[in-house]
């Protein structure tokens, strides 16, 4: 009797499971479409956030270049020329980065990620150069 009860219970469980797990191709298509849409939205949000952060870094770089130009105006003649030339080069780099970022929205995921890395490295390099120049001015 116990075996019959267990067998009957197992059949009921199996019968119930087969009803609950019935998945159609349409269900899979809908879930796949939704997952793809969610992934695309997430990627766009990441790209937008990264772009805002990069634009803020470039704006900060521009502010530091302004400070460098102010320091150049009060430096000795030799240092003034060096600082002005460095500021000019950094302005050109800042402009290049802004132009590079202007096409960011049109790029595929891999491309904007590569651009983000390029911008971050260029800003870091320019900031280090500014720090080094300002250290020379102080000494």
N, C-alpha and C positions, 0 to 999 in steps of 0.2 A: 504494500500500500504506500509506503514511503517512497519507493522507487517510482510508482505511478504518479504520485503527487509531484515529485521533483521533475519527472519527464514532462508532465503537463505544464508545470511552471516554466520550464526551459522553453517549451514550444510557444508559450504566451510571450515570454521575453523576446525570443527570436522574431516572432510575428510582429511584435510592437517595434522592434528595432528596424525591421525592414521597411516599415511604413515611415518612420521618422527620418531615415537616412536616404530616402528617395530624392536624388538630385538630378535635375534635368540639364541638358546642354544650355538651355536658356538661363538657368540659375547660374551656371558657371560663367557664361558670357557676361551677365549682369555684374557678378562679383568681380570679374576680371576688369571690366570697364571701370567700375567704381575704384578699384585698387589703383589702376593706371591713372585715373583722374586725381586721386589723392596724392600719389607720388609726384605727379606733375605740379600740383599746387604747392606741395612741400618744397620742391626744387625751385619753383619761382619765388617762394618766400625766402629761401636761403640766398638766392641770387640778389634779391632786392635788399636784404639785410647786409650782405657783403658789399654791395655797391654803395649803400649809405655809409658804411664804415670806411671804405676806401676814399670816398669823397671827403669825409671828415678828416682823414689823414692827410689828404692832399691840401685841404684848406689850412690845416695846422702847419704843413710844410710851407705854404705860401706866407703864413704869418711869421714863421721863423726866418724866411728869406727877407721879409720886410725888416725884421730886427737886425739881420745881418747888414742890410743896406744902411740902416741908421748907424750901426757901429762903424761901417766903412767911412761914413761922412766925417767921423771924428778921429779916425786913425791916422797914423803917419803916412806920408806920401807913398812909400813902398808898400806898406800894408794895405793902404786904401785901394791901390790898383789891384792887388791880389784879391781882396775881398769883393770888389766890384765885379771882377771877372768871374769869380766863383758864384756870386749872386746871379749874374747873367746866365751862366751855364745851368744853374739850378732852376731858374725861371723857364728856360727852354725845356728842361726835363719835366717840370710841372705841367707845362703846356702839352707836351707829348703824352703824358699820362692822362690828362683830361681828354685829349682826342681819342686815346685808346679806350677810355671808359665810355665815350659817347656812343660806341657801337655795341656796348656790353649787352643791352637788352635783346639784340638781334642774334645773339650767339647761342650755340648749343651748350648744354651743361658743361661738357669738358672744356670748351673754349672759355667760358666766363670764369671757370675755376682756374685755368691757366693764367688768364688775365689778372685775376685777383692776386695770385701769387706773384706775378711780375710787378704789379703795382706796389704790393707790400714790400718786396725786396728793394725796389727803386726808392721808395719813400724812406725806408730804413737806411739805405746807403747815403741818401742826401742828408738825412738828419745827422748821421755820424760825421759826414763832411762838415756840416755846419758847426757841430760841437767842437770838432778839431780846429776849425778856423777861429771860433770864438775863444778857444783856449789859447791860441797864438796871440790874439789881441790882448788878452789879460796879461800875458807874460812879457 
